[in-house]
């Protein structure tokens, strides 16, 4: 499990470690890891030009000590000091190793192989001062390595407010931070590299499933199982306007993770569904419902009929407009626009603070909320959050959400708890899309086809 913690958690853990280590030892560990990551990015140090952007905090100190190590490896290291007071010992070490430092941008070589962002630490406020912005603009196009977090982002929320660094690589220490995983700041972090500092951290603020976690959670049939004990999922979706939504939701549900899929909808659509998926049967008992994709004017009735069964419900698309109370044991799967309408706010507000709004929605409707996006969030009423880091931009295509809702419903029917069903379903959906795309365009139906193959590889340890 990839875990991310808050600034307060990190500082508490760092203080405990520093109390038993020699002064400066923790910074030296961080600087060594940072320098190694920069060397790896550059393919070596000799003859390379490294520019350090140095602010007043410990991140600036990490950058200076790393710069000293890089200078010792043959790199030409310049530091632009963006504060009246910087880490004195780090600055002395840089100069002793042959590096240089200045407070004037005009004094620097206008070309560099890499920029190291040590402007603001994890305690900094969002946004950057004009001198930092000017320095970044002067070296636009040069790869940027952020120290711990990209300067200028809100570390604990993933929010952005003003200019900020957009890194190619972020070297973080001790643990990942919320801003590394949660949009919109996550998109500014680039690739992530974690340097272990041996911190003793508590429960994470946010976490992200990894293949081993998915493997442990995936439902598997036992020797004595049959089609009913493996779980039966029902799908109420589709309308005359959107018949394809029913096909896609059923495709997501009918990936072999449950023993049976039932489809309930208009007769002509049911015939089309059964033609494409002859295993699918009609109305009967289920362990979970998927409701809403392409439901149009019938979505209200579909939701009421599904909820009358008293089983968990995955509420998607058109049915989301008709949620008027708690959905305990269920999952809501909105995108930003749908959640904004449900909460009575502008879409831009949800996109600017998805973590805040996903948690608020989970509390309000007392259920798991899966907020779709670049990094999909799965939130519980008690504040736990998982982030999906699989997927590709090509997944932003019509019908992809229908496949996802069917997949989550199948995992619910197979016996997973709503939090696990939503987060495992989202992970599989993103990973399947990555495989289906192969670096290029894809369609939603191709995502569904990839899921059984992906599950097989995950279960056999190949994924």
Helices and strands as residue ranges (DSSP letters): E 2-5, H 7-18, H 25-42, E 49-54, H 58-72, E 76-81, H 88-96, E 100-102, G 105-107, E 114-118, H 130-138, E 144-147, E 169-173, E 176-177, H 178-181, G 185-188, E 191-195, E 206-208, H 211-217, E 232-236, H 243-253, E 260-263, H 267-276, E 288-291, G 296-298, H 299-307, E 312-315, G 317-322, E 331-332, H 336-343, H 347-352, H 354-365, E 368-371, E 377-379, E 385-387, G 393-395, H 400-413, H 418-437, H 444-459
